[in-house]
């Protein structure tokens, strides 16, 4: 059962998706549902002996193209609605071991083309207002399948944090005539202390306002509202920049860094290109190699993050983390 329930105090939708309790939890490699189908082996989600990149609808979705009616009746105080939308899985590789960091620049570029295709196709559906592409990596994040993969949620509404960011971008443009994200990127490049990497078309930094100790934002340097607006050479450059950030994470402490990776871009509800600015944001949960940052009462109850570190210091650590001889884009 999936449905939307309205939170009247926060004025936002909550998704209830009870079937997700049944999803596969950390199976052994021989029973991974994201591996290719092997002769004589258990059935998987991918009935082919091999593949390059695959997308398919999640078997345990929070949002459905044909959602059932809500399980309960709503009222004026507590409205309910069907959980319309789409949830997809993107499997990066047939190889069970490894991570996105291990993919070549060519493979990451192919993935960016797949992201672009799904953004455009799902966003063209009349009920979809926001296509949210993301990856959860690592058991400490709550990942239940180790096979390298990401996900897409195509929402029938604007998720609340993204709606708030769009409102801030609109208010800044009304006040200054400029893009808020463009101004943030320019300020980070002028300051320089929080920069992590910079290429011809993309800038990566631990932002001044970072809420996670090793949070990194990867911005398009020119104003591009979405993946669909990137030229082929920009997609190639994005692949190189993304590979660079991932390498820095994994070489910071010599471990495969867990993270939440989210792509933010123009909603698909007909807004003009100036309404948003394409970026990829990373939220690693580690504050040291051995310690995690937990979202406790102040963060979860009050919504105010407390960062135990200085963005300038964490950025300096990440700048220095590239392995010798394997840098993908020039350092700064």
N, C-alpha and C positions, 0 to 999 in steps of 0.2 A: 504494500500500500504506500503510495506517494501522494502527498497533498501539500498545499501551501496554507500556513496559518499566520494570520496577521498579529504582529507584536504591537499593541497600541501605544506602549510607552516609548518605544524606539521608532515607531512608524516604519517598520520594515517587515518583509516576509521571512518566515522561518520555514524551511522544508522539512517535513517529516517523511522518512523513507525507511519503512520498517523492514523491507526485504534485504536491505544492506547488511543486516545482522547475519545473513547466511553466506556472505561472500567468502571466497577462498582465503585462507589465512596461512601465510608462510609455508607453502607446500615444499617438499623436497624437489631438487632439480628435475628428477625423472617424471614428475607429475605437474610440471609448470604449465598452466593453461595458456601462456603467452609464447611458448616454444612452438616451432613448426611441428606438424603432425608427422610422427615417425611410423614406419611400417611395423605393425604389431604393438605399437605403444598406445597409451591411453589417449582418448580424444582430447583435442585442444581447441582453442578458439580460432585457430588458423589451419584449415584443412589443406595444407600444401607442404611439400618437403622442404622448401626454403622460401625466402622472400627478401625484399629489400627494406621497405617500410610499409607497415600495414595500419589501417584504421578500421575500426568496427564499433558498433554500438555496445556500450557496457551492459553486461548481463545483469548487473545489480545497480540500475540507474536511480539517481535522485529525481531526474526529470525525464518525462516520456513523451514521444510524439503523439501517442494516443492514451493519455492518462485516464485512470479510472475516476469515477466520482469520489469526492472526499468521503471519508469514513464517518464523519460527524457533520451535523448541520451547524452552520455558522449563525451569527447574529450581528447586530449593529456594532457591538463591542468587540467581538471576535469573528471577523470574516474569515471564510475559508475559500479556497479555489483549487481547481485541478492543477497538478504539478506538470504543466505542459512545458515541453522543451526537448532537448537532446543531450545525452551524455555519451561521449565517445572515448575510446582508448586509442592511443597512438603507440605502436610498438616500434622502437627505433631500429632493431636489429634482430636477426634470428639467433644471435649468440646469447646464451643465458647469463653468462658472467659479464662483469664490467659495468660501465655507466656511459652516460652521454660524453663524458670527458674522453673516453677511449675512441670515440668516433672520429674519423678523419674530417678535415675541413670540407672535402667534397660531400661526405655523408651528411654533415650538419647543414650544408647548403641545400641538399635535397630535402632535408627535414623542414627547412624554412619554406621551401616551395609547397610542401604538404600543408604546413600551418596556413599558408596563404590561401590555398585551395579550400581548406575547411572553413576558414574565416569567411570567405566569399560565399560558399555554397550554403552553409548553415545560416549566415546572416541574411541571405535572400529569402528565407522562410518568413512569411508574414507575421508569425507569432513571436519571432526572436528579436530581442532588443539589444542583447549583448552576447558576444562570443568570447568566452574566457578560456584561454589556453594556459595550461600550467603543468608543472611536474612536482610531485612530492618524492624526495629521494631520502632513503634511510629509515631504518626501523624506529629511530627516535622521533621521526616525524609522524609515524603511524602507518608506514607503508606495509602492505600485506603481501605484495609480490615483488621479488627482487629483480626479476627480468627488466632490463632497461625500457622504460615506457613513460609516457605522459598521458594527459587527459584533456578533454574539452568539455566544458559545460556551456551549452547554448541556452541562455536565460530568457524567460518571457518578460522580465523586468530588469531594471538597472540595479545591480547589487549595491548596497548602501554606501560602502566605502568609495566605490567607483563613482557613484552619483555625487558624493560630496566633493571628490576631486574635480569632476566636471564643473560643478558650481564654482569652485575656486578659480579654475581656468577662465570661466566666463566672466567672473567678477574682475579678475586682473585685466582681461582684455578690454572690458568696458571702462576701466579706470585709466589704463595706460596705452591701449591700442596695440599691445604686444602679447605674445604667447607666454604664459607663465613658465612652462617647461623650458622654452627657449631661453628665457632669462635665467632660470636655475642652471642650465648647462653652461651658459656664458659666464656666470658668476663662479662656478666651480673651476672652469678653465682659467679664469683670471687669477683666482686664489692659488690654485695648484696644489695645496697641501693635502687635499683629500682625493686627488686623482689616483686612479689605479692603472689605467691604460687609455690610449687614444689612437684612433686610426683615422683614415681619411674621412670616413663618414660617421663614425660612432665614438662616443666618449663613455668611459666607465669610471665611476667614483663611488666612494663611501659618502653619501650625501651629508651635508651639514646637519640635517634633521634626522639622521639615522636612528631608528628605534631598536635595531638589533646590532650587536657589536661588530659583526662582519658583513653587514648589509651592503650590497652593491647594486647600483642602478646603472643600466646600460642604455644610453639614450641615442637616438638618431640626432646628429649634430644639426642637420637641416630640418626644417619643420616638415615632418611626414606624419600624417594622421594615423596610418595603419600599415600593416604588412603589404597590403594591396598597392600602396603608393610607392613602394620601393622599386627603384630601377634594378635591372639584373646585376650591375656592378655593386650596388648597395647591398643586395642580398649576399653576394660573395663576401663583401667586407664585413657584414654582420656575422657570417659564419666564422670568419677569422677572429673577430673580436670576441664572440661568444666562446670559442675554443680557448682563447687567451685567458678569459676570466675563469673558466672551469679549471684550466691547468694551474692557475695561481691558487685557487681554493685547495686543490688536491696536494699541492706541494707546500702549502703553508705549514702543515704538521706531518706530512707524509702519510696521510690517511685520505680515504675517499670521503670528501666533505658532504655530510647531509645538508639538505637545503629544501626550501620551498622556492620554486621559480615561477613567476607569473608574468604573462604578457599583457600589457595594457595598451589599448588602442581605441579608435573611434567606435562608438556604439553603432549598431546597424539599424537605427530607428529614423534615419533620414537627416541627421544633423550635418551641418556644413563641415568641411575639412578643418577649419580653425578651432573646432570644438575640443579636439584632443591631440596629443603628440605621442607617437609610438615610443615605447620603452619596455625593457625587460628588467624586472626587479628580483633580487635574490635575498632570501631571509634565512641564513644558516642559524640553527639553534645553539651552536656552541659559542660560549664566551671565552673559554680556554680549551686546550686539547681535551682535558678531562671533565670540564664543567659545562653544563647546559644552562641556558637562560629559560626559565619557566615563566609562563604567563600566569602569575598569581593574582592576588586580590586586586591590587591597584590597576594592573593591566586589564584583567578580565571583568572586574566589577565596576571600575571607574572609567576604563577606556584610556587611561594615561600610561604610556610606556615609560619605564625607567631604564636608561641605558647606563650600564656600569663602566663604560669605557669612553674614550675620546675618539671621535671619527678620524681626526688627523693622525693619531697613533696607529689605529687599525689599518688605515689606508697605506701608511708607510710599510707596515708588515706585508700587506698584499703586494705592493709594488715590488718588493724584494723577493717575492716567493716564486718567481718564474724559474724553472729548472734550466741550468746552463745548456745552451745550444738548441733549445727547443721553443724559444719564444716565437709566437705566431705573428704578433704585430710589434712594432717598435715600442720600446719603453718610453717613458716621459721624463 
